[in-house]
Amino acid sequence: MELVFYTNPMSRGRIVRWMLEEIGYPYRTEILHLAAGDAKTPEFLAINPMGKVPAIRLGDTVVTETAAIVAYLADVFPEAELAPLATDPRRGAYFRWLFFGAGPLEAAITNKRFSFTIPPEHARFCGYGSFETVMDMMEYAVTQSSYLAGDQFTAADIYCGAMLGFGLRFELVEKRPAFTKYWAHINARPAALRAAEIDDALLPKAA
């Protein structure tokens, strides 16, 4: 089946690119020029009515939302061993941290980027509580074992790792030793390096 990847190198599509390079299945990339309105065309809105990237199409199956894409690919390509099997005890930790990354971690970093702070008296109404709580929890996660789901590198590491790497690069996340060690470890993977090289090369053409 043909695998098509809709993306822009200045988007969360970089996370999916890393995932695709890890699974090793051939794919075709469709670059959408966001400023030119490529994501709002009728053709792409049929893929994602929100008009946002990334998205993938595998045969007749369309998946949007970055965390959903990496989770889907991990299950469809089990030979890549990027998700513990359903009967594996590590499956719980895998889902826990994958969705922590897609929920509290991303929300906290995004709010920090735009200087939005949850007032302490309202923290209990916010899904992630506070930025500090999220960072403490993430530090706990990356110090319990080699990877988030134990001794197996998974899609959860790709998602959370990419979010941490983004935060560290733009000084949105404190350079705690646990974070810099974890990011350096997973960012050195050949697939991560290939993905970054591909997207970086596309930057001049994708503005």
Steps between C-alpha positions, in 0.01 A plus 500: 500500500613853431580711804463875446627752753354852498722742684699819523852494651407786733225302669435204727546300184864472607386259770322283244801516266713354778243225553493420129878476486492263797249261342685490169194461276518692168294816500428795275513851642257772403630840618227751572593867486295627791537871430377441146187330629585148381344352814168674428444364151201271440742216422675520835187580698373164381801353684473718810199731531693702758745601229803412709807282460626239558280229355563164339312278260578130489293342227149625573568577866556863600641592840545849640625626839867439567465265796234298319724471194801368690284259703330375183829448317648317798212253494482459122874434476567278805826377349649842582439423870394854583214397729473219754246236403155514659590217738833655599501657850691795355196593290355697790807721541517544124146636480542698819796701375389526137177667608673699771714644222200575280306652788670661801852530353402660171241727660742620766780572251263674259363722776853581612595594145224760490560620858170368627505393864221322681424695819587277798149528639365352175760227450260229616271583208780458247572154360873530565488694825807720464806521280725406793291192578526383139876549492545315827289214368696488176826492695363210701408320176841529334693390809317174574657293222682526168180595318150604599360148472798328661779351293318540166520815289146580385281754328450657843869591503468651153207717602614606846862523392418727209295725725783519755755561225289788366464643848871476572595656167278803549568529874144418592613204708759528774824324409479249782772233477236228470345672197823574317629147558179338379473724193863446401449125533196468276589783260814309402297221343570462126132545414482822700806637324367401156163656568652828616730510198208444261281767657781751539578466130135571419480819704598743220236350272218485752465852636 
